[in-house]
């Protein structure tokens, strides 16, 4: 079975990049992979043109695979002439695009949907979006053995981990930081090992997002025994299982939540609950679900 994995990043710090890298690592002995990322097909390193140029380059390449597995709706147009096609969506592209681009976002979402609808199977990492959109739910994964090998940092912070994007709430976190008596730190482009190291010694990780999928940050925090405080939004509530402390998206509520976690002993309860559930998200389990999906094409 040969599978073409299509995503602009492979490994690195991005959630989808790490997702694709782990999928490859855990299934490379069972599947033959054709990797199509910026390193293998190239792109223009110009802001606003990176994704477009990568997509254009992929369209020019002959894909020699039994299955195409795309990991971003922006690249969904590559499958027009391929029968066996899977799209994995790491959030909800419709909601994210509309929040980011407004009226123009609605136009972009409608354009992308025409290509998205061509896929045989659409998977999502979040059960809430699976229910809302009618997609197949396969959760995000975590490499527990790799995290266990990383030593904690000697510094202790209230952390923000994510990309510098308004919908991730980094501006709100900056304001929250001014209202709490604890040191804070924002991690954007730090090496993955450093992020885990900071998490292992952190007071907590704060996620004041507007919209989400199933952030690997949450799984990494759970595996690092770091409490998570997140926006009270339905997609995150759907994956909580009692291991996330929720706050309304305002400075006061998040500040109070941080204080309660640190001073009122809520850390222990969240850490204990996270330790019970995080094992089921190990990549050995998640990769098997993708392999079973791939195998349906062999039986068809």
WONOR-V165270 format. One record per backbone hydrogen bond with DSSP energy under -1.0 kcal/mol. CO is the residue of the C=O (numbers start at 1). NH is the residue of the N-H. Records with the same first field share a line. If there is no record, write none. Layout:
CO=NH ; NH
//
This chain:
1=32
2=66 ; 67
3=34
4=69
5=36
6=71
8=38
14=18
15=19
16=20
17=11 ; 21
18=22
19=23
20=24
21=25
22=26
23=27
24=28
27=30 ; 31
32=3
34=5
36=7
37=41
38=42
44=46
46=49
49=53
50=54
51=55
52=56
53=57
54=58
55=59
58=61
67=4
68=86
69=6
70=88
72=75
73=76
75=78
76=79
79=82
83=85
84=68
85=120 ; 121
86=70
87=123
89=125
92=96
93=97
94=98
95=99
96=100
97=101
98=102
101=104
102=106
103=107
104=108
105=109
106=110
107=111
108=112
109=113
110=114
112=116
113=117
115=118
116=119
121=87
122=136
123=89
124=138
126=130
127=131
128=132
129=133
130=134
136=124
142=144 ; 283
143=147
144=148
147=150
157=203
158=185
159=206
160=187
163=165
165=168
166=169
167=210
169=173
170=174
171=175
172=176
173=177
176=179
183=158
185=160
187=162
191=195
192=196
193=197
194=198
195=199
196=200
197=153
204=159
205=229
207=231
215=219
216=220
217=221
218=222
219=223
220=224
221=226
222=225
227=205
228=245
229=207
230=247
231=233
233=237
234=238
236=239
240=243
245=230
247=232
248=250
250=254
251=255
252=256
253=257
254=258
255=259
256=260
257=261
258=262
259=263
260=264
261=267
266=270
267=271
268=272
269=273
270=274
271=275
273=277
274=278
277=280
278=281
279=282
281=142
282=285 ; 286
283=287
285=289
286=290
287=291
288=292
289=293
290=294
291=295
294=297
295=299
//
